[in-house]
Amino acid sequence: HPALLYPAMLLAAMLAGALLLLVPALLRARLGVDEVVTTLLLNPVALLGVKALVQGPWRDPGGITESPPIADAATFPGLIERSRLHLGFILALVILAIAWYVLSRTATVLGYGPK
C-alpha cells in the first residue's frame, strides 16, 4: 500500500544517505579532515558501488546493464500529464522548507545563526 510504501522508501533513502556520509563525518569529528574533500573523493566510490550492484545482484535478468523497473505501487504519482514531474518535486519543496526553518533557528559551530 502506497501509504506505507512511500515512508518506507524515504526512510531507506535517508538511511543510505546517512551511511554514505558516516565516513566523512567520522573523519571530520575524529581527525579534523575537511568534509568537502572527503565527500568529493567519495563520489566515485559511491558510483562504483551502485554500478557493482546494478551489474551484479540487482541486475535485471532480461536487461543488459540495468536494474528491474520499479513497481508501479512504488512510483510517485505524476503532477502534470505527459511530463516526468511527479509528487517527489512537492516533497522536495516541503523538505527544503523544513530544512530552511530548522537551520534558520539553529546556531552553528562556526558562530553563524540568529543573534
Solvent accessible surface area in square Angstrom, and as a share of the most:
residue,aa,sasa,rsa
1,H,159,0.71
2,P,56,0.35
3,A,64,0.50
4,L,137,0.68
5,L,57,0.28
6,Y,42,0.16
7,P,73,0.46
8,A,54,0.42
9,M,57,0.26
10,L,57,0.28
11,L,102,0.51
12,A,62,0.48
13,A,64,0.50
14,M,125,0.56
15,L,100,0.50
16,A,62,0.48
17,G,32,0.30
18,A,64,0.50
19,L,114,0.57
20,L,87,0.43
21,L,98,0.49
22,L,87,0.43
23,V,78,0.45
24,P,4,0.02
25,A,57,0.44
26,L,86,0.43
27,L,56,0.28
28,R,117,0.43
29,A,83,0.64
30,R,195,0.71
31,L,131,0.65
32,G,51,0.49
33,V,54,0.31
34,D,66,0.34
35,E,71,0.32
36,V,88,0.51
37,V,75,0.43
38,T,14,0.08
39,T,42,0.24
40,L,112,0.56
41,L,121,0.60
42,L,39,0.19
43,N,81,0.41
44,P,74,0.46
45,V,88,0.51
46,A,28,0.22
47,L,128,0.64
48,L,116,0.58
49,G,35,0.33
50,V,84,0.49
51,K,107,0.45
52,A,62,0.48
53,L,64,0.32
54,V,31,0.18
55,Q,82,0.36
56,G,37,0.36
57,P,107,0.68
58,W,140,0.49
59,R,109,0.40
60,D,27,0.14
61,P,132,0.83
62,G,77,0.74
63,G,17,0.17
64,I,143,0.73
65,T,66,0.39
66,E,97,0.43
67,S,49,0.32
68,P,66,0.42
69,P,118,0.74
70,I,126,0.64
71,A,65,0.51
72,D,133,0.69
73,A,54,0.42
74,A,17,0.14
75,T,72,0.42
76,F,39,0.16
77,P,73,0.46
78,G,58,0.56
79,L,78,0.39
80,I,101,0.51
81,E,153,0.69
82,R,239,0.87
83,S,53,0.34
84,R,230,0.84
85,L,61,0.30
86,H,75,0.33
87,L,63,0.31
88,G,15,0.14
89,F,100,0.41
90,I,74,0.38
91,L,48,0.24
92,A,57,0.44
93,L,84,0.42
94,V,74,0.43
95,I,95,0.48
96,L,116,0.58
97,A,58,0.45
98,I,101,0.51
99,A,41,0.32
100,W,159,0.56
101,Y,119,0.45
102,V,80,0.46
103,L,122,0.61
104,S,38,0.25
105,R,135,0.49
106,T,62,0.36
107,A,77,0.60
108,T,69,0.40
109,V,153,0.88
110,L,141,0.70
111,G,56,0.54
112,Y,151,0.58
113,G,37,0.36
114,P,82,0.51
115,K,228,0.97
